[in-house]
Amino acid sequence: MKQTKMKKRVLAWTLCMSMTTGMMPAMTVAASGTDPQPEGVFQEKNAAVNMTEALEDIGEVSVRNGASLVDDWSGGKMVSVTAGWISGGNSTGNGGGIINSADTYFRKSAFTLYTDVCLTGDVDAKGGMITIGTADGSFKIRRNSNGGAVLSVGSVSGDAYAGTEYPLNIIFEKNKWYAVGITYQEDETQGYAAVYVNGSKVSEDIALGFKLSEKSGITAGVGIAFKTGFMQVGSYDNIRVFDSVNALAAAAETAARAKARESGTMEAFTYTVITNEKLPLKLSILKVDSQNAEVTLAGARFVMKKGVWDKNEKMFHEDSEVAPYSGTSDPSGLIEMKALLPGEYRLEEIQAPDGYSKLVKPIILRIEKDGGEILSGSGTGSTVTVLEENSLKITVANAKGYVLPDTGGTGTYGYTITGSILLFLALVAFGIDTWRRRQTCREGGKRTEKSPHDKVTRQ
């Protein structure tokens, strides 16, 4: 029955840390109340997790104070949070809907969480829609007073929660269903979260400042938040977790879920696992001085868009279904674009480092698992360096004081224009001076030669 029902339901991965386009601050949360699992147990449960059924339908979601499991529209169950506040000051401990054995699903270096959300209560600045983490590092999605949303990253210090909030590019209207997806992946130093809603990426890859793979006793749930009794009233359905990250799959899945909800005919759609045949790539962009590659440049901001390059028309056609990526170079001159699918991209510099100028034209490049090539713009014809599996790198140089030509050299445009202006002014000045000299000779000069008609007075 569960298999049949799931084929009629579109994947709505609930515990997707609903983080639309905002960036989150590192936040520490209060103790989850779950005892850390013994290392041996965790290793056993850390096998691949790819849910073919919703967690709430297979007993993997428990409801506490202010929440209950109710029938959904496709014959399964969903979490209904009806209380906007519970006593105790910590809804993560005894309220809302909680995912059982959260370490099994989220103590990993990569995962994707999906859920369908319909908020029915008033906006509350404290109640969380989705929360994941521990007392010393967690993140949550919550609504603002205007209906907008943020991804909050922080921690619990004493009896209070403190965190940084990153706005998400989405407005959650009351009594309307939204398909939410959250991707999480780690590099060598920390984890990054991104939020997808109804087919669009609504956040950048937000640095969290911690790794979930290094934590135990993780709390994950819907309608709850650390260090507050407030909860986000609404319905949370079709919660699923996958242990891989694929940006294209996250956009496609949330789009399909939203379409199914709008049509009201889930039977018209079948759940299909989008396999990660093409693993996401990471592109490192190194910004350097055009005269000295040892000098790295901070503060360069780029926007990267996927699409198709028409080499005959010299035009780039954007893929509107894939949200753009963006980033700013750090003090070491590096920008990292993550979760990229193989293909062609346009890399445009929208802000140059202080004292430098932007590239005149965008860089068009093709990236694949085994490398790639710059097709147009600075460095045309050069190859993309492979650092390691699925990790690539290019170097982009900037010149000081004037616009850098698309060839990537130091450039002469500024000198040429300035020299041309000076030459023109010199010619004008020379012409004026010559004209004045001739006028002076004509009007003020005296004839010294005698005309044959002049009278000669004899003495």
C-alpha positions as CSV (number, residue, x, y, z in Angstrom):
1,M,0.0,0.0,0.0
2,K,2.8,2.4,0.9
3,Q,4.6,1.8,-2.4
4,T,1.3,2.4,-4.3
5,K,0.6,5.5,-2.4
6,M,4.0,6.9,-2.9
7,K,3.8,6.4,-6.7
8,K,0.8,8.7,-6.6
9,R,2.6,11.3,-4.5
10,V,5.2,13.7,-5.7
11,L,8.3,13.8,-3.6
12,A,8.0,16.6,-1.1
13,W,11.0,16.3,1.2
14,T,9.8,17.9,4.4
15,L,12.8,18.3,6.5
16,C,14.5,20.3,3.8
17,M,15.9,23.1,5.7
18,S,13.7,25.5,4.0
19,M,16.4,28.0,3.4
20,T,15.4,30.1,0.5
21,T,17.8,32.7,-0.9
22,G,19.2,33.8,2.4
23,M,22.5,33.3,4.0
24,M,22.6,31.9,7.4
25,P,24.7,32.8,10.4
26,A,26.4,30.1,12.4
27,M,24.1,29.3,15.2
28,T,24.3,27.0,18.2
29,V,21.2,25.3,19.4
30,A,20.1,24.0,22.8
31,A,20.7,20.4,23.6
32,S,18.4,18.2,21.6
33,G,17.7,15.8,24.4
34,T,18.7,12.8,22.2
35,D,21.6,10.8,23.6
36,P,24.6,10.5,21.3
37,Q,24.6,7.2,19.5
38,P,27.5,4.8,20.1
39,E,30.0,5.0,17.3
40,G,29.4,1.5,16.2
41,V,25.7,2.0,15.9
42,F,26.1,5.1,13.8
43,Q,28.5,3.4,11.4
44,E,25.8,0.7,10.9
45,K,23.0,3.3,10.2
46,N,25.2,5.5,8.1
47,A,24.4,3.5,5.0
48,A,22.9,5.1,1.9
49,V,19.6,6.7,2.6
50,N,17.3,7.3,-0.4
51,M,13.7,7.3,0.8
52,T,11.1,5.8,-1.5
53,E,8.4,6.6,1.1
54,A,7.7,9.6,3.1
55,L,9.2,9.5,6.6
56,E,5.9,10.3,8.3
57,D,4.3,7.2,6.6
58,I,6.9,4.7,7.8
59,G,7.0,5.7,11.5
60,E,10.1,7.9,11.2
61,V,8.4,11.1,12.4
62,S,7.1,11.5,16.0
63,V,4.7,14.2,17.0
64,R,4.8,15.9,20.4
65,N,2.9,18.8,22.1
66,G,0.9,21.0,19.8
67,A,1.2,18.6,16.8
68,S,-0.5,15.5,15.4
69,L,-0.4,13.1,12.4
70,V,-3.4,13.5,10.2
71,D,-4.5,12.1,6.9
72,D,-3.2,13.8,3.8
73,W,-4.9,14.1,0.4
74,S,-3.2,10.9,-1.1
75,G,-4.0,8.4,1.6
76,G,-0.9,8.9,3.7
77,K,-0.1,11.0,6.7
78,M,1.2,14.5,7.3
79,V,2.3,16.5,10.3
80,S,-0.1,19.1,11.5
81,V,1.2,21.7,13.9
82,T,-1.8,23.5,15.5
83,A,-0.3,25.2,18.6
84,G,1.6,28.4,18.1
85,W,3.2,28.2,21.5
86,I,3.9,25.5,24.1
87,S,5.3,25.9,27.6
88,G,8.9,25.0,28.5
89,G,10.7,27.5,26.3
90,N,12.2,24.9,23.9
91,S,10.0,23.5,21.2
92,T,12.8,21.3,19.9
93,G,12.6,19.3,23.1
94,N,8.9,18.6,23.4
95,G,6.9,20.1,20.5
96,G,6.1,19.9,16.9
97,G,7.1,17.1,14.6
98,I,10.5,15.5,15.1
99,I,12.5,13.1,12.9
100,N,13.5,9.9,14.7
101,S,17.1,8.8,14.7
102,A,18.1,12.1,13.0
103,D,21.8,11.2,13.1
104,T,21.0,8.4,10.6
105,Y,19.7,11.0,8.0
106,F,21.7,14.1,8.8
107,R,25.1,13.1,10.3
108,K,26.5,13.1,6.8
109,S,28.7,15.1,4.5
110,A,25.9,15.5,2.0
111,F,22.1,15.1,1.9
112,T,18.9,16.6,0.3
113,L,15.7,17.1,2.3
114,Y,12.3,17.7,0.8
115,T,8.9,18.6,2.3
116,D,5.6,20.2,1.2
117,V,4.7,23.1,3.5
118,C,1.4,24.9,4.0
119,L,1.6,27.6,6.7
120,T,-1.8,28.3,8.3
121,G,-0.9,30.4,11.3
122,D,0.1,34.0,11.8
123,V,3.7,35.0,11.2
124,D,5.9,34.7,14.2
125,A,9.5,35.9,14.3
126,K,10.7,33.0,16.5
127,G,8.9,29.9,15.4
128,G,10.9,27.8,12.9
129,M,9.5,26.0,9.9
130,I,12.4,23.5,9.7
131,T,15.3,23.2,12.1
132,I,18.4,20.9,11.9
133,G,21.4,20.8,14.2
134,T,22.6,20.6,17.8
135,A,23.1,23.0,20.6
136,D,26.6,24.1,19.3
137,G,25.5,24.6,15.7
138,S,22.2,24.5,13.9
139,F,20.1,26.3,11.3
140,K,16.4,26.9,10.7
141,I,14.0,28.5,8.2
142,R,11.5,31.0,9.6
143,R,9.2,33.7,8.4
144,N,9.5,37.4,8.9
145,S,6.6,39.8,9.7
146,N,6.1,40.5,6.0
147,G,5.8,36.8,5.1
148,G,9.4,36.7,3.8
149,A,11.7,34.1,5.0
150,V,15.3,33.8,6.4
151,L,17.8,31.1,7.0
152,S,19.1,31.6,10.5
153,V,22.3,30.0,11.6
154,G,23.5,30.3,15.2
155,S,24.0,28.7,18.6
156,V,22.5,28.6,22.1
157,S,24.4,30.5,24.7
158,G,23.0,30.1,28.2
159,D,19.2,30.5,28.0
160,A,19.2,32.4,24.7
161,Y,19.7,31.7,21.0
162,A,21.8,34.0,18.9
163,G,22.4,33.7,15.2
164,T,22.9,35.4,11.9
165,E,20.0,35.6,9.4
166,Y,20.2,35.4,5.6
167,P,17.2,36.5,3.6
168,L,15.6,34.0,1.3
169,N,14.1,35.1,-2.1
170,I,10.6,33.9,-1.3
171,I,7.3,35.1,0.3
172,F,5.4,32.3,2.0
173,E,1.7,33.2,1.8
174,K,-0.7,31.9,4.3
175,N,-2.8,28.8,3.4
176,K,-0.8,28.1,0.3
177,W,1.3,25.0,-0.4
178,Y,5.0,25.3,-1.2
179,A,7.5,22.6,-2.2
180,V,10.7,23.1,-0.3
181,G,14.1,21.4,-0.8
182,I,17.3,21.9,1.2
183,T,20.7,20.7,0.0
184,Y,23.6,20.2,2.4
185,Q,27.2,19.4,1.5
186,E,30.6,19.9,3.1
187,D,34.1,20.8,2.1
188,E,37.2,20.4,4.2
189,T,36.3,23.1,6.7
190,Q,32.5,23.5,7.0
191,G,29.0,22.7,5.6
192,Y,26.9,24.7,3.1
193,A,23.2,24.8,2.8
194,A,21.0,26.0,-0.1
195,V,17.3,26.3,-0.4
196,Y,14.9,25.5,-3.3
197,V,11.2,26.4,-3.4
198,N,8.8,25.5,-6.2
199,G,11.6,24.9,-8.7
200,S,13.8,27.9,-8.0
201,K,16.9,28.2,-5.9
202,V,16.1,30.9,-3.4
203,S,19.4,31.2,-1.6
204,E,23.1,31.1,-2.3
205,D,25.2,28.3,-0.9
206,I,25.3,29.5,2.7
207,A,28.4,28.7,4.8
208,L,27.3,27.4,8.2
209,G,30.6,27.4,10.1
210,F,30.2,23.8,11.3
211,K,30.0,20.2,9.9
212,L,27.0,18.0,10.7
213,S,29.1,15.0,9.9
214,E,31.1,15.7,13.0
215,K,28.1,16.1,15.4
216,S,26.0,13.6,17.3
217,G,22.6,13.9,18.9
218,I,21.2,15.9,16.0
219,T,17.7,17.3,16.3
220,A,15.7,17.7,13.1
221,G,12.0,18.6,12.9
222,V,9.2,20.8,11.5
223,G,7.4,23.7,13.2
224,I,10.1,23.9,15.9
225,A,13.1,26.1,16.9
226,F,15.7,26.0,19.6
227,K,15.3,28.0,22.8
228,T,11.7,29.1,22.2
229,G,8.3,27.7,22.9
230,F,6.9,29.3,19.7
231,M,6.1,27.0,16.8
232,Q,5.2,27.6,13.2
233,V,1.6,26.5,12.7
234,G,0.9,24.6,9.5
235,S,1.0,21.3,7.6
236,Y,4.2,19.4,6.6
237,D,3.8,16.6,4.2
238,N,5.8,14.1,2.2
239,I,9.1,14.4,4.1
240,R,12.0,12.6,2.4
241,V,15.8,12.5,2.7
242,F,18.4,11.5,0.1
243,D,22.1,11.2,0.8
244,S,23.3,13.0,-2.2
245,V,23.2,16.6,-3.7
246,N,22.2,17.5,-7.2
247,A,21.1,21.1,-7.9
248,L,19.2,20.2,-11.0
249,A,17.3,17.4,-9.3
250,A,16.4,19.7,-6.4
251,A,14.9,22.3,-8.7
252,A,13.1,19.7,-10.8
253,E,11.7,17.9,-7.8
254,T,10.3,21.0,-6.1
255,A,8.9,22.2,-9.4
256,A,7.0,18.9,-9.9
257,R,5.7,18.9,-6.4
258,A,4.4,22.4,-6.7
259,K,2.7,21.6,-10.1
260,A,1.0,18.5,-8.6
261,R,-0.3,20.6,-5.6
262,E,-1.7,23.3,-7.9
263,S,-3.4,20.8,-10.2
264,G,-4.9,18.9,-7.3
265,T,-4.4,15.6,-9.0
266,M,-1.4,13.8,-7.6
267,E,-2.4,10.7,-9.6
268,A,-1.2,12.6,-12.7
269,F,2.4,12.4,-11.4
270,T,4.6,9.6,-10.4
271,Y,7.5,9.8,-8.1
272,T,10.8,9.3,-9.9
273,V,14.2,9.3,-8.2
274,I,16.5,11.6,-10.1
275,T,19.7,9.7,-10.0
276,N,23.0,11.6,-9.6
277,E,24.6,10.2,-12.7
278,K,26.5,13.5,-13.2
279,L,28.0,14.4,-9.9
280,P,28.0,18.1,-9.0
281,L,31.3,19.9,-9.7
282,K,33.1,22.6,-7.8
283,L,34.8,25.4,-9.7
284,S,37.5,27.5,-7.9
285,I,38.2,30.9,-9.5
286,L,41.5,32.6,-8.5
287,K,41.7,36.4,-8.9
288,V,45.2,37.8,-9.5
289,D,46.9,40.9,-10.6
290,S,47.6,40.9,-14.4
291,Q,51.2,42.1,-13.9
292,N,52.0,39.8,-11.0
293,A,50.1,36.5,-10.6
294,E,51.5,36.2,-7.0
295,V,49.3,39.1,-6.0
296,T,45.8,37.8,-5.2
297,L,42.8,40.1,-5.3
298,A,39.9,40.1,-2.8
299,G,36.5,41.7,-3.4
300,A,35.8,40.6,-7.0
301,R,32.2,39.5,-7.3
302,F,31.0,37.2,-10.1
303,V,27.7,35.8,-11.2
304,M,27.7,32.5,-13.1
305,K,24.8,31.3,-15.2
306,K,24.2,28.0,-17.0
307,G,23.2,27.8,-20.6
308,V,24.3,27.1,-24.2
309,W,27.0,28.9,-26.1
310,D,26.3,29.5,-29.8
311,K,29.8,29.9,-31.3
312,N,28.4,30.9,-34.7
313,E,26.2,33.7,-33.5
314,K,28.6,34.5,-30.6
315,M,25.6,34.5,-28.2
316,F,25.0,32.8,-24.9
317,H,21.5,31.5,-24.3
318,E,20.7,31.2,-20.5
319,D,18.9,28.3,-19.0
320,S,16.1,30.0,-17.1
321,E,15.3,26.7,-15.2
322,V,18.7,26.9,-13.3
323,A,19.2,29.6,-10.8
324,P,22.4,31.7,-11.1
325,Y,25.4,31.2,-8.8
326,S,27.4,34.0,-7.3
327,G,30.4,34.6,-5.1
328,T,33.0,37.1,-3.9
329,S,36.7,36.5,-3.8
330,D,38.2,36.1,-0.3
331,P,41.5,37.6,0.9
332,S,43.3,34.7,-0.8
333,G,41.7,35.7,-4.1
334,L,39.5,32.5,-4.3
335,I,35.8,32.2,-5.2
336,E,34.2,28.8,-5.1
337,M,31.1,27.9,-7.1
338,K,29.6,24.7,-5.9
339,A,27.0,22.1,-7.0
340,L,27.6,22.9,-10.6
341,L,26.3,20.5,-13.3
342,P,28.6,19.7,-16.3
343,G,27.9,22.0,-19.2
344,E,28.5,25.6,-20.5
345,Y,28.4,28.7,-18.3
346,R,28.7,32.4,-18.5
347,L,30.9,34.0,-15.8
348,E,30.4,37.7,-15.5
349,E,32.4,40.0,-13.2
350,I,29.9,42.5,-11.7
351,Q,32.3,44.1,-9.2
352,A,36.0,44.5,-9.6
353,P,38.5,44.6,-6.7
354,D,39.3,48.1,-5.3
355,G,41.8,49.9,-7.6
356,Y,41.0,47.5,-10.5
357,S,38.5,47.4,-13.3
358,K,36.1,44.9,-14.5
359,L,36.5,42.6,-17.5
360,V,34.9,44.1,-20.6
361,K,33.2,40.8,-21.6
362,P,32.0,37.8,-19.7
363,I,33.9,34.6,-19.8
364,I,32.2,31.7,-21.5
365,L,33.4,28.3,-20.4
366,R,32.6,24.6,-20.6
367,I,33.2,22.4,-17.6
368,E,33.2,18.6,-17.3
369,K,34.4,16.1,-14.7
370,D,37.7,15.8,-16.5
371,G,38.3,19.5,-17.1
372,G,37.0,21.9,-19.7
373,E,37.8,24.9,-21.9
374,I,37.3,28.7,-22.0
375,L,35.2,29.3,-25.1
376,S,35.1,33.1,-25.2
377,G,36.4,36.1,-23.2
378,S,39.5,36.4,-21.1
379,G,41.8,33.4,-21.7
380,T,39.9,32.0,-24.8
381,G,41.2,28.6,-25.8
382,S,42.9,27.8,-22.5
383,T,41.9,24.7,-20.5
384,V,40.2,24.4,-17.2
385,T,42.6,22.8,-14.6
386,V,41.5,19.7,-12.8
387,L,42.5,19.8,-9.1
388,E,40.9,16.5,-8.1
389,E,37.8,14.5,-8.9
390,N,34.9,16.9,-9.6
391,S,37.0,19.9,-8.5
392,L,38.2,22.4,-11.2
393,K,40.0,25.7,-11.3
394,I,40.6,28.7,-13.5
395,T,42.6,31.9,-13.0
396,V,41.3,35.3,-14.0
397,A,43.5,38.4,-14.0
398,N,42.6,42.1,-13.5
399,A,44.5,45.2,-14.5
400,K,44.7,48.4,-12.5
401,G,43.0,51.7,-13.3
402,Y,41.2,51.0,-16.6
403,V,38.9,48.5,-18.1
404,L,40.5,45.2,-18.9
405,P,40.1,44.0,-22.5
406,D,38.5,40.6,-23.0
407,T,41.7,39.2,-24.2
408,G,42.9,39.1,-20.6
409,G,46.1,41.1,-21.2
410,T,47.1,44.3,-19.5
411,G,45.3,46.4,-22.0
412,T,46.0,49.6,-24.0
413,Y,42.5,51.1,-24.4
414,G,43.0,53.7,-21.7
415,Y,46.3,54.8,-23.0
416,T,45.0,54.9,-26.6
417,I,42.0,57.0,-25.8
418,T,44.0,59.4,-23.6
419,G,46.7,59.8,-26.3
420,S,44.2,60.4,-29.0
421,I,42.5,63.2,-27.0
422,L,45.9,64.8,-26.3
423,L,46.9,64.6,-30.0
424,F,43.6,66.2,-31.1
425,L,44.0,69.0,-28.6
426,A,47.5,69.6,-29.8
427,L,46.4,69.8,-33.4
428,V,43.7,72.3,-32.5
429,A,46.1,74.4,-30.5
430,F,48.6,74.4,-33.4
431,G,45.8,75.4,-35.9
432,I,44.6,78.3,-33.7
433,D,48.2,79.6,-33.2
434,T,48.9,79.5,-36.9
435,W,45.7,81.4,-37.7
436,R,46.5,84.1,-35.2
437,R,50.0,84.6,-36.6
438,R,48.6,85.1,-40.1
439,Q,46.0,87.5,-38.9
440,T,48.6,89.5,-37.1
441,C,50.7,89.8,-40.2
442,R,47.8,90.9,-42.3
443,E,46.4,93.5,-40.0
444,G,49.3,94.9,-38.0
445,G,52.3,94.4,-40.4
446,K,53.6,97.3,-42.6
447,R,54.5,97.0,-46.3
448,T,58.2,97.7,-46.9
449,E,58.3,97.3,-50.7
450,K,57.3,100.3,-52.9
451,S,54.6,100.1,-55.5
452,P,55.3,101.4,-59.0
453,H,52.4,103.8,-58.5
454,D,53.9,105.5,-55.5
455,K,54.9,109.2,-56.0
456,V,58.5,110.0,-55.7
457,T,59.3,113.5,-54.3
458,R,62.4,114.9,-55.5
459,Q,64.5,116.9,-53.1
